[in-house]
Amino acid sequence: MDAKWTPVEDRFKYGVAISNFSSDSSVVIQSALDLVVGETVSILLSIKDWYYGHKLGDNVRGIFPKSYIAIKDHVEEKICGAEMEEPIITKEVTVILREWKTSER
């Protein structure tokens, strides 16, 4: 049975990266989209373990693992992207994780 890419339902169209993903760390995938924890993505298509989409504010499209994404509630579409409803603790954890990541370098 061949798996096919399918459009995602509206409630699954936006997500946030819960872990860094680099195409260098996976099987060589030329169309992979590198993600940094906390980045918001627009999800267009889905297949077994992968999504296809782009980062908000960026038109470069690619694939990324479903396991690296937490689905977000979509509140309101804006011209520059989408505004997401997030608990304050989520924002704080994202800031801390980004700070830890930059301090590793």
N, C-alpha and C positions, 0 to 999 in steps of 0.2 A: 504494500500500500504506500503510495507516494503522499507525503505531507505537502500541503499547500499553504501559502501565506494567506491569511484572512484578515479583513479589517477588524479593528477592535471596537467594542461597544463604547459609547460616549463616556460611560462611567470609568473606563479604563484608559482614557486618552492621555492622562498626565501622571507622571511619576517622579520620584526623587531617587537619586543614586544613594544607596546605603553602604556602598563600598567602592573603592577605586577600581576601575577596570581599564586595563591597557591591552590593546591588541597584541603587543609584544609578549604578554604573559599567557596568551591563549594559543590555540592552534593557529597557524598563520592564516589570518582572515583579512584580506585586503579591504573589505568593506566594513570592518568593525569600527565602532565609534568609541573613542576613549572617554571615560567618565571619571570625574572626581566626586568624592562623597559630598552630598548636598546639592549637586547640580540637578536642575529640573529638566525633564525631557518630555517631549510630545511624542506619544506612541501612535503610530499609524497602522502597523500590521503586526500580526502575531503568528508564530509557528511553534511547535512543541516547546522548546526551552529558550526561544529567542524572541526579541522584539525588534522591529524596524522603526526608526524614527529619527528625531534630531533634538539637540539641546535647544531650549527656548532662547530666542535671540540669535540663533545660528542656523543657517540653511543647509549646512553640511549634514547629509543623511548617512545612516549606517545601522548596523545591527549591534545588539548588546544583549547579554544574558538576562533572562527574567529574574533570576535569583539575586541580581544586583539592584533591583528596582522595587521600591515601595510605592504602590498606587496611591495617588493623592486625590482628594475631593476637589473638583473644579468649581471655582466660585464665579469668576467673571472673566470673560475674554477681553483683553486689552490689545491695542494696536501693537505694542512692543512685545507681547507674549501673553501669558496667563497669570492671573493672581491666584495663589493657592491659600486655602485656609489651613493654617498650621498652628498647633498648640505652641505656646511659648517655649516649653521644654525642648521641642523639636528644633526650634531655631537655635537655642543655646547649645545643644549637643552638636549641631552642625558646625557652629562657630568653633567649638573646642576641637572637634575632629580635624577641621581644616588647619587650626593652629598647630596641632600635633604633627600633622603631615608636613607642614613647612619647616618645623623645627628638626625633622629627621634629616633634612638635606644638609 
